[in-house]
Amino acid sequence: MSLGLAGAVWAYFHLKETKKPALHAIDVLPDGALCVISSNNFNDLANKLTNQNLIWQELINISEFKKINQQLHFFDSIITETESLKDFFKERSVFLAVYPQKENASVLIAFNLRDEAQQEDFLKEITAALRTTVTPTGDCEFRTGNATYFLTVKRGVVVIANDKKNIENAFLESSQKEIANKSFATLKKLLEKEKLCNIFLNHNLQSKSIFSHAIFSGQSVYDVEFNPDDITFNGFNTPDSNSVLN
């Protein structure tokens, strides 16, 4: 009887202290993304791309892909080489959004912690791994190569970006979010299938990118599969009036 009562008391206080994030990482992404990549296993995705795929090895000869490859290597090494960080990323959907700018594109990474109570522990471990410190406002800043990144954790959502304005917009309720785009909202439905990788592309923002001569316009959403000698996109395109497909 006493053991049952003790267990009930422990469970009550455990649940009271446990708070699953009500905010989903996909819902904080600011609008205007050229590309959003989601993965339910970031380490597996990075490994299949950077170490196992022949097509990717050719693509990284292009400067835009080379930068993405370097960022994948950096963040994957931080996670895999730091034992205390692995659990924070295990079975977590990670979103990488790319935003077009006049010169270099900006990058934003977002994912959920399992519990808002993990925020303090996560900041402690990530700042130690990145050899940086947390500011009084709860942010941290770090460098990799020539890029400076900012990291913020709020309401159980971790956001990392090389443009601080994007982080501010992510948590600003009045700012426009990508999820308001009907085509992008379809990506959220695909996440239920637990694929390794899903991609959203806004072709209308690609005029200054390496994809400028693509026949697609509008937006596309894909499930992506990686094999050693191919990359397969299965999905759909919502073309506008300028598309060859329309």
C-alpha positions in Angstrom: 0.0 0.0 0.0 2.7 2.4 1.0 4.8 1.5 -2.0 1.8 2.2 -4.3 1.2 5.5 -2.6 4.8 6.5 -2.9 4.8 5.6 -6.6 1.7 7.7 -7.2 3.2 10.7 -5.5 6.4 10.3 -7.5 4.5 10.0 -10.7 2.4 13.1 -9.9 5.5 15.3 -9.2 7.3 13.8 -12.2 4.4 14.7 -14.6 4.1 18.1 -12.9 7.7 18.9 -13.7 7.5 17.3 -17.2 6.2 19.7 -19.8 6.1 18.5 -23.4 6.7 21.5 -25.8 3.4 22.8 -27.1 5.2 24.7 -29.8 6.3 22.6 -32.8 9.7 23.4 -34.5 8.1 23.4 -38.0 5.7 26.1 -36.9 8.4 28.6 -36.0 10.1 28.7 -39.4 9.9 32.3 -40.8 8.3 32.6 -44.3 10.3 33.2 -47.4 12.3 30.0 -47.3 13.9 28.9 -50.6 14.3 25.4 -49.3 13.3 23.4 -46.2 14.9 20.0 -45.5 13.4 17.9 -42.7 14.9 14.7 -41.3 13.9 12.3 -38.6 17.5 11.1 -38.2 20.0 13.9 -38.9 23.1 11.7 -38.3 21.9 9.1 -40.8 21.0 11.8 -43.4 24.4 13.5 -43.0 26.2 10.1 -43.3 24.2 9.0 -46.4 24.9 12.3 -48.2 28.4 13.2 -47.2 30.0 9.7 -47.0 27.9 7.4 -49.1 26.4 9.2 -52.1 28.3 9.5 -55.4 26.1 12.2 -56.8 26.6 14.4 -53.7 30.3 14.0 -54.1 30.0 15.6 -57.5 27.6 18.3 -56.4 29.9 19.6 -53.7 32.2 20.9 -56.4 29.6 23.6 -56.7 30.2 26.4 -54.1 26.6 26.4 -52.8 26.6 22.7 -52.2 30.1 22.8 -50.8 28.9 25.2 -48.1 26.0 23.0 -47.2 28.3 20.0 -47.0 30.7 21.8 -44.6 27.7 22.8 -42.4 26.4 19.2 -42.4 29.9 17.9 -41.4 30.2 20.5 -38.6 26.9 19.9 -36.9 27.1 16.2 -37.4 30.5 16.1 -35.7 29.2 18.2 -32.8 26.4 15.7 -32.2 28.2 12.4 -32.8 31.4 13.2 -31.0 29.6 14.6 -27.9 28.1 11.7 -26.1 26.0 13.9 -23.8 24.3 15.6 -26.8 23.2 12.4 -28.7 20.1 11.9 -26.6 18.8 15.4 -27.3 18.7 14.6 -31.1 17.6 11.0 -30.9 14.3 10.5 -32.6 13.9 14.2 -33.2 12.8 15.8 -36.4 15.4 18.4 -37.5 14.5 21.2 -40.0 17.1 23.0 -42.1 15.7 26.1 -43.9 17.6 28.2 -46.4 16.7 31.8 -47.0 17.8 33.7 -50.1 19.8 37.0 -49.6 21.6 39.4 -51.9 24.9 37.7 -51.4 25.1 34.5 -49.3 22.0 32.5 -48.4 21.2 32.4 -44.7 20.6 29.1 -42.9 18.2 28.3 -40.0 18.0 25.0 -38.1 15.2 24.1 -35.7 14.1 21.1 -33.7 12.1 20.2 -30.5 13.5 19.1 -27.2 11.4 16.2 -25.7 10.7 18.3 -22.7 10.9 22.0 -21.9 12.7 21.0 -18.6 15.6 19.9 -20.8 16.4 23.5 -21.9 18.9 24.2 -19.1 20.8 20.9 -19.5 20.8 21.3 -23.3 22.3 24.8 -23.1 24.9 23.5 -20.7 26.0 20.6 -23.0 25.9 22.5 -26.3 27.8 25.5 -25.0 30.5 23.2 -23.6 30.7 21.4 -27.0 30.8 24.7 -28.9 33.2 26.3 -26.4 31.0 29.3 -26.0 28.9 30.9 -23.2 25.3 31.8 -22.7 24.3 35.5 -22.6 22.0 36.9 -19.9 19.2 36.8 -22.5 19.6 33.0 -22.9 21.4 33.1 -26.3 24.8 31.9 -27.3 27.0 32.8 -30.3 29.7 30.6 -32.0 31.8 30.5 -35.1 32.5 27.8 -37.6 34.8 28.7 -40.5 33.9 32.2 -41.6 30.3 32.0 -40.4 28.9 33.2 -37.1 25.9 31.4 -35.7 23.4 32.3 -33.0 21.5 29.7 -30.9 18.3 30.3 -28.8 16.1 27.9 -26.9 12.5 28.9 -26.1 9.4 26.9 -25.2 11.2 23.7 -25.9 12.3 24.7 -29.4 16.0 25.0 -30.4 16.8 27.5 -33.2 20.2 28.0 -34.7 20.8 30.5 -37.5 23.5 32.7 -39.0 21.1 35.6 -39.3 19.9 36.8 -35.9 16.8 38.5 -37.5 15.5 35.0 -38.5 15.7 33.8 -34.9 13.8 36.9 -33.7 11.2 36.3 -36.4 10.9 32.6 -35.4 9.7 33.4 -32.0 7.8 36.6 -32.8 4.1 35.7 -32.9 3.3 38.7 -35.2 5.8 37.6 -37.9 4.7 35.6 -40.9 5.5 31.9 -40.8 6.2 29.4 -43.6 3.5 27.1 -42.3 0.9 29.6 -43.6 1.9 28.5 -47.1 -0.6 25.8 -48.1 2.1 23.9 -50.2 4.5 24.0 -47.3 1.8 22.8 -44.9 1.7 19.5 -46.9 5.3 18.9 -45.7 3.9 18.6 -42.2 1.6 15.8 -43.3 4.6 13.9 -44.8 6.4 14.0 -41.5 3.9 11.4 -40.2 5.4 8.9 -42.6 8.7 9.1 -40.7 10.8 9.3 -43.9 14.5 10.0 -43.6 14.3 13.1 -45.6 11.5 15.4 -46.9 12.2 18.6 -48.9 10.1 21.7 -49.7 11.3 24.0 -52.5 9.9 27.4 -53.5 11.0 27.6 -57.1 9.8 31.2 -57.4 12.7 32.3 -55.1 15.3 30.5 -57.2 15.9 33.2 -59.8 19.4 34.0 -58.4 20.3 30.5 -57.5 22.0 27.6 -59.3 18.5 26.2 -60.1 17.5 29.3 -62.1 16.9 27.4 -65.3 14.7 24.7 -63.8 11.4 24.0 -65.6 9.5 24.0 -62.3 7.8 27.0 -60.8 5.5 27.4 -57.8 6.4 25.0 -54.9 7.3 21.4 -54.7 7.3 18.9 -51.8 9.2 15.6 -52.0 10.0 12.4 -50.1 13.7 11.9 -50.8 15.5 8.5 -50.9 19.3 8.2 -51.0 21.2 5.3 -52.6 25.0 5.1 -53.2 24.6 6.1 -56.9 21.3 8.0 -57.0 19.0 10.4 -55.3 15.2 9.9 -55.9 12.6 12.6 -55.4 9.0 11.4 -55.1 6.4 14.2 -54.7 4.5 16.8 -56.5 4.8 20.3 -57.8 2.2 23.1 -57.6 3.0 25.1 -60.7 2.1 28.7 -61.4 1.2 30.3 -64.8 4.9 30.6 -65.8 5.7 26.9 -65.5 6.4 24.7 -68.5 4.4 22.0 -66.7 1.2 24.2 -66.5 
